[in-house]
């Protein structure tokens, strides 16, 4: 999953790992990810494929009359590398080939991700930083669109070995949007954890008081893991995400 979220976490891997994620979003949109990490003597290499499809969209003419339906799809092929720079610091980077299609037209381009993580000496505190989607953008016909260049900083604090608290601040630069995310994980039993998170800025969204909230759980059995989450959006329905992973 680090190939998608932050490539620094590729560093320090001791075993090969495969992971796959499927998410059902609002209005028929679907998200899929598959990734593989191969540890090496001087870091780890990761490969990933990410796909987001919108499902069927209703076309409209210049006079707003209904037209033929169409679809939209975005795909990213990622190659990442992570390395343990010092005892408490990890660094990572991705290069991504992007392809986007919309109503029979397509565009492609390259993008880069950079990430870093460090641990506070003598404290159960971890800090992470990332710069995602650095690139020139993509061009459809005569229209050029910038990539969602994002800067993020996060922190995680562990209490008693069973409770983790996390916070992340993200800035989508080209859109001028800033979001704060808060989360927690509680190890209820060995191998089983409960999770919850919220983006306070989403509280006034389409889900009302539940907008921006999500909850789920994680399960580990030996070399295998499963993670599930659900986010309600009021009358619009909800978003579900399921991830499976294995180390070998």
Helices and strands as residue ranges (DSSP letters): H 2-5, G 7-10, E 17-24, G 26-28, E 30-40, E 43-60, E 66-84, E 89-102, E 105-119, E 125-134, E 138-140, E 143-145, E 150-159, E 163-172, E 177-189, E 192-198, G 200-202, G 208-210, E 213-221, E 224-232, G 234-236, E 238-247
